[in-house]
Amino acid sequence: MLQTVNHSIPPVFTKDSKVLILGSIPSPKSREIGFFYGHPRNRFWHVLAEIFATEIPQTTEEKRDFLIHHQIALWDVLASCEIAGASDQSIRNPIPNPIEYILSEADIRAIFTTGKKAYELYQRYCFPLTMRKALSLFSPSPANCRISFEQICDNYRVILSYLS
């Protein structure tokens, strides 16, 4: 069953952010805890910790500090949509976030999306406004179990080449 979801988590970035990572829209668990990639089986934070060779951030404050320390901006493509649970494939009536706001405030060198649906949504709704190419990374979602942790880490290492 579709429900209307309005994005309630503010973007994380500073003027020094070099990489922007965009998901589609927060999952029910992320909305519940009030921060990105909140499902305990989502591999996002584990992957970032692995590629930066650091401890996995646990709290919202640690995650925010991790992103800022590593010059990563984090948000989602959509400001609202209709969605069934956490199923990106069910998204209907999407309304994009103003991604250009981050691009005007930070020194973003590269934009990445976490998964094919986020990439498709970015291309359709954001690219015409930003004219900035995005690269699609593997989804770290627990639903994407056909891709191993090692494959996701290898895929995400491209981020490192855009950081100072």
C-alpha positions as CSV (number, residue, x, y, z in Angstrom):
1,M,0.0,0.0,0.0
2,L,1.4,3.4,-1.0
3,Q,1.8,6.1,1.5
4,T,2.8,9.7,1.0
5,V,6.3,10.3,2.5
6,N,7.7,13.8,3.1
7,H,11.5,14.0,3.6
8,S,12.2,15.2,7.1
9,I,16.0,14.8,7.4
10,P,18.1,17.8,6.6
11,P,21.1,17.4,4.3
12,V,24.5,17.0,5.8
13,F,27.2,19.1,4.2
14,T,29.6,22.0,4.7
15,K,31.3,24.4,2.3
16,D,34.2,22.0,2.3
17,S,32.2,19.0,1.1
18,K,33.7,17.5,-2.0
19,V,31.4,14.5,-2.7
20,L,27.6,14.5,-2.7
21,I,26.0,11.1,-2.1
22,L,22.2,10.9,-2.8
23,G,19.8,8.1,-1.9
24,S,16.2,8.1,-3.2
25,I,14.2,8.9,0.0
26,P,14.6,7.8,3.6
27,S,13.4,4.3,4.5
28,P,10.8,3.9,7.3
29,K,13.5,3.0,9.8
30,S,15.6,6.0,8.8
31,R,12.6,8.3,9.2
32,E,11.9,6.7,12.6
33,I,15.4,7.4,13.9
34,G,15.8,10.7,12.0
35,F,18.9,10.0,10.1
36,F,20.1,8.4,6.8
37,Y,20.6,4.7,6.3
38,G,19.1,3.8,9.7
39,H,18.2,0.2,9.0
40,P,20.6,-2.0,11.0
41,R,21.2,-4.3,8.0
42,N,21.8,-1.5,5.6
43,R,25.5,-1.6,4.7
44,F,26.1,2.1,3.9
45,W,27.9,3.0,7.2
46,H,29.9,-0.3,7.2
47,V,31.0,0.3,3.6
48,L,32.1,3.9,4.3
49,A,34.0,2.8,7.4
50,E,35.7,0.1,5.4
51,I,36.9,2.3,2.5
52,F,38.1,5.0,5.0
53,A,39.7,2.3,7.3
54,T,37.9,3.7,10.4
55,E,35.5,2.5,13.0
56,I,31.8,2.3,12.0
57,P,30.0,5.4,13.3
58,Q,27.1,4.4,15.6
59,T,25.2,7.4,16.7
60,T,23.7,10.1,14.6
61,E,26.3,12.6,15.9
62,E,29.1,10.2,15.0
63,K,27.7,9.7,11.5
64,R,27.3,13.4,10.9
65,D,30.9,14.0,12.2
66,F,32.2,11.2,10.0
67,L,30.6,12.7,6.9
68,I,31.9,16.2,7.6
69,H,35.4,14.9,8.5
70,H,35.6,13.0,5.2
71,Q,34.1,15.9,3.1
72,I,31.0,14.0,2.2
73,A,27.6,15.7,1.7
74,L,24.6,13.4,2.1
75,W,21.0,13.8,1.1
76,D,18.3,12.3,-1.0
77,V,17.0,13.0,-4.5
78,L,13.4,13.2,-3.4
79,A,11.6,15.7,-1.1
80,S,8.4,13.6,-1.2
81,C,6.7,10.8,-3.0
82,E,4.2,8.0,-2.6
83,I,6.0,4.7,-1.7
84,A,5.2,1.3,-0.3
85,G,7.4,0.7,2.7
86,A,11.1,1.0,1.6
87,S,10.5,-0.2,-2.0
88,D,12.1,2.3,-4.4
89,Q,10.4,0.4,-7.2
90,S,7.0,1.5,-5.9
91,I,7.8,5.2,-6.0
92,R,5.0,7.3,-7.5
93,N,4.5,11.1,-7.8
94,P,8.1,12.1,-6.9
95,I,9.0,15.6,-6.0
96,P,12.8,16.4,-6.0
97,N,14.8,18.0,-3.3
98,P,16.6,21.3,-4.4
99,I,20.0,19.6,-4.9
100,E,21.2,22.8,-6.5
101,Y,21.2,24.4,-3.1
102,I,24.1,22.1,-1.9
103,L,25.9,22.6,-5.2
104,S,25.8,26.4,-4.8
105,E,27.1,26.2,-1.2
106,A,29.7,23.5,-1.3
107,D,32.7,22.6,-3.5
108,I,31.2,19.4,-4.9
109,R,33.5,17.6,-7.3
110,A,31.3,14.5,-7.9
111,I,27.8,13.4,-7.3
112,F,27.0,9.7,-6.6
113,T,23.7,7.9,-6.1
114,T,23.1,4.8,-4.0
115,G,21.4,2.5,-6.4
116,K,19.7,2.5,-9.8
117,K,16.4,4.1,-8.8
118,A,18.1,7.1,-7.1
119,Y,20.2,7.5,-10.3
120,E,17.1,7.3,-12.5
121,L,15.3,9.9,-10.3
122,Y,18.3,12.2,-10.3
123,Q,18.6,12.0,-14.1
124,R,15.0,12.7,-14.6
125,Y,14.3,15.4,-12.0
126,C,17.7,16.9,-10.9
127,F,20.1,16.7,-13.8
128,P,18.0,19.2,-16.0
129,L,18.4,21.8,-13.2
130,T,22.0,21.0,-12.1
131,M,23.5,20.0,-15.4
132,R,25.9,17.9,-13.2
133,K,26.5,14.3,-14.1
134,A,26.0,11.7,-11.4
135,L,27.5,8.3,-11.0
136,S,25.5,5.3,-9.8
137,L,26.9,3.2,-7.0
138,F,25.6,-0.1,-5.8
139,S,22.7,0.1,-3.4
140,P,23.8,-0.8,0.2
141,S,20.2,-1.9,1.0
142,P,19.8,-5.3,2.6
143,A,17.4,-6.0,-0.3
144,N,20.4,-5.9,-2.6
145,C,21.8,-9.2,-1.2
146,R,23.1,-10.4,-4.6
147,I,26.0,-7.9,-4.3
148,S,28.6,-8.9,-1.7
149,F,30.0,-6.5,0.9
150,E,33.4,-6.7,-0.8
151,Q,31.9,-5.8,-4.2
152,I,30.1,-2.8,-2.7
153,C,33.3,-1.6,-1.0
154,D,35.2,-1.9,-4.3
155,N,32.4,0.0,-6.0
156,Y,32.4,2.8,-3.4
157,R,36.2,3.3,-3.5
158,V,35.8,5.6,-6.5
159,I,34.6,8.2,-4.0
160,L,38.2,8.5,-2.6
161,S,39.6,9.8,-5.9
162,Y,37.4,13.0,-5.5
163,L,38.5,13.9,-2.0
164,S,41.5,15.9,-1.0
